[in-house]
């Protein structure tokens, strides 16, 4: 067959194939909205976020009515809410089967973990965990993460000079184990060790999550020694029902609650020069935090 005839025949066949494919596009790739409801729901469920750890802190709103309320830091959930909550009514309804609004974010109470951290040694976040617990605002969660500094805070409060210095500022503080015992659905508490710096958290589009403690997540060369001490304290609590080596707190952790050591992964921080990483303690703070 002449080459020209062969090329013409190939071109004609290709054109027919393209026309046929174009005419059948709707049949092969139906519109998403035309899919059966069960299939659409299954697809939407696949878009739900996995287990996240989200930082709960005091709101810094200028609105006086909102001051003192808790909010969720956007960087910890990636800066955006789950997509299925904003597509259409069907996807939103499916999303709300698993997600609930709380602290200005949407949570899966079965999987997600609220995290309480002290970024500044004189921060009012010291008492936030206990306050929210007493208000019943943590009752739906099965997991919680707590800054290791909150475990150690009690040692400082036992000194009379501390009370004279701070007055009633931290009266609402209670040891995290006391809080755990008061939360009806809690199954796991992850204690997090990290060096506290002035670095701002960056929004990356991805949520934070819990995994084993590492040097990178702890921001410290001493992370392994701290982790060993944390585990020693856990074992002492389980064996003796006591927390602390001096004037110990007598308490028993509920049998159904598991405690562990973890690090926050997926967290990106603003770069700062070494001499700007930490706030310099003021005179009266040196005895406690220097």
N, C-alpha and C positions, 0 to 999 in steps of 0.2 A: 504493500500500500504506500502511495506517495506520502512523503513527510507532511506536506501541507494538509492532506486529507486526514491524516492521523491526528494532527494538532487540532483541527477543527472538531473532530469527533470527541476528543478529550475535553475541549472547551465546552461543547454542548452537554456532555455528560455531567461536568462540574456544575454548569448552570442549573441543570435539572435537580441535581442533588441539593444545591443551595436553596432553590425555590421550594423543594419538598420539605427541607428542614425548617425553613422560615414559616411555612404554612402550618407545620405541626408543633411550633414552639409552645403554644398554649397547652397543647395536650401533654407534651413532655415535661414542661416546667410550669405547673399551675401556680396561680397567684397564692401567696402565703395565706391571704385572708380566705381563700376558697378551700384550704385544707380542712379536714375534719377537726373539730374542737380538741379531741383527745390528742391528736398529733401536734397541734399548735401548743397545747399545754406542755407536752413532753419536751418540745423544743425550747420553750421559755424556761422550763426548769433547768435545762442544761446551761443557761446563762447565769444562774444564781452564783454568787461568790462562794468560794470555799471558806473554811474556818479562818476568821480574821481576828487580830487583836487590835482594839481601837482605844486610843487614849482619851479618857474622860477627864475633863478639867473644869475649873470654874470659868464661867463666861466673863469676858472682859467688855461686854456690851456697855455702851454709853447710856443706854436706856435704863433709868433707875429701877424700873419695874422688873427688869430682867437680871439686874446685878445679883450675884449670889447664887444663880442657878447654874446647873451643870450643862456642859456642852461637849460634843465630840470633836476632836481635832481633825480637820479634813485630811491632813497629810497621812493620817493613820489608816484611812480607808481609801486612799488613792485620789482624793479630791473630787470624786464623782459618785453619785448614788447608783445602785444597780439599774442597768438600762431598761429592763422590762417594766419598771415602774413608770416610765414616761413614753411608752410607744402607743398604746391604745388601752381601752377599757378592759379588754380581755387579758392582755398581758399584765396590766396593773392588778387585776383581781387575782391572777395566778401568783403574782409576786407577794401579795398580802396574805397568801396562805402560809407563807414561810417567814416573812419579814414584818417587823413591827416598828413603828416610830418611837424613838426614845432618845433623849439628849441630842436632838437635832440631827439624828442619823437614823438609818434603818437597820435593824438588828435581827439576826436569826438567833433566838434565845437558846436553841439547841447546840449551835456550833460556835457562835462568836463569843469573844472574850473581852469584857471591859478591863482596861488597864489603868491603874492609879499610880502616878509617879510624882516625886518631889523634885522639881527642877531647880528650886531655890530653897536653901535651908530654912528660910523664914517664911516660906510659902504657906498660904492658907490651905493648899491642897493636902496638907498634913492631916486635916480633920475631915476632908471631903468623903473619904470612903465610909467612915463611921456615920457621918451625917446622912448620906444617901441610904445606908442600910437601915437606920432608924426610921427613915421616912417611907420605907417599904419599896423604894425605887429600884432595888437590885433583886427583888424576890423572884423574878422570872428567869434569871440567868442560871445556867448550869456550870459555867466556867468563869473564872476571874483571875486576873493577873495583878500582882502587887509589887511595888518597888521594895527591894530588900531594906532600904533605909527605914521604911515604916515598921519593920520587925524590930530594928535596933533602937527606934525612937524612945521606947519605954525606958531604956537605961538612963537616958539624959533626964527624963521627967522625974526620976526618983530623988534627985538632988534638990535640996531646999533653995540653993542659989539659982537654980534653973527657974523655979517657981517665982522667986523674987524678980528675976530678970524679965520673964515673959508674962507674969501675972496670969490672967485667965485666958490668954491667947490660944492655948492648946487644950483647954479643958475638955473639949469634945473628943479628944484623941482616945482611941482604945486600941489595944493590940489587935493586929489582923486576925489572929486565931479566934479572938472573941467575936469579931465580925463574922467569920466563917461559920461559927456555931449558931449564929442568929439567922443565917440565910437558908431558907427552907429547901431550896432545890440545888444548891451548890454540890457538885461532885468532884471538881478539881480546882486547885489553886496553884498557879505558877508564880513563884517568887523570882523576880527579875533583878539581876545586878547589872548596873551600868554606871560609869563615871558621869557625874552631872556637870555638863558644860553649858556655855551660853550659846551654843550653836543652834540656829533655827532649823526646824525640820523642813525638808523640801518635799513638795508635792510631785510625785513621779508618775502618777496614774495607776500605780499598783498598791494594794493594801499591805500592811505589815502582817507578819505571822510569827508564831512561836516555834522555836526549834532549840536544840541544845546550846548552852552558853559557849561563846567563843571569845577570843581576844578582840576580834573586830566588833562584836556586838557590845562587849563590856567597855571598850575604849580604855582598857587598862592592861598593863603587863602583869598585874597581880591577880588576874581573874581566877586562875586555878586555885590559888590559896583561899580566896574568898568563897569559891564554890565548895571547897572542902569544909570550910567553917559552916557554911549554910547547911550542908548535909549533916554535920555533927550536931547542930542545933535541932534539926528535924528528928534525928535519932533520939536525942535526949528527951524531946517532947513525947515521943511515942513510948519510951521506956519508963520515964519518971513522971510524966505529966507536969513538967516544970519548964519554964522559959527563962533563960538568963542564969548567969553564974553567981551574981550578987543580988540579994533580995529577990529571988526568983518569983515569977508569977505562977501560981498553981492553977493549972487549967488542963482539960482533957479535950483533944480534938475529936470530933464525931468520927466514928468508925467508917462512915460512908464517904468521907472526904479524903481525897488524895492530894498530897502536896509534893511539889517538884521544883527543880531549879531549871530556869529557861533563859533564853536571850531573845530579844526582839530582832527579827530578821526582816529584810526588805526596807529598812529605815535608812534614808539618806539625809545627811546633815550639811548645813552650810559650812563652807570652809572658813576658818578663822586662824589668824596667826597664833602661835603658841602662847604669847603673853596676853592674849585676849580671850582665851578659852574659858576662864573662870572669873567670877566676880570676886574681888578681894574682900575677905571678911573684915567687918568693922570691929572696933575695939572690943565691945562687949560680946561679940560673936566668937572671938578667938578661942575662948575657953571651951566652947561647945562644938564649933565647926572648923576650927583652924587646923 
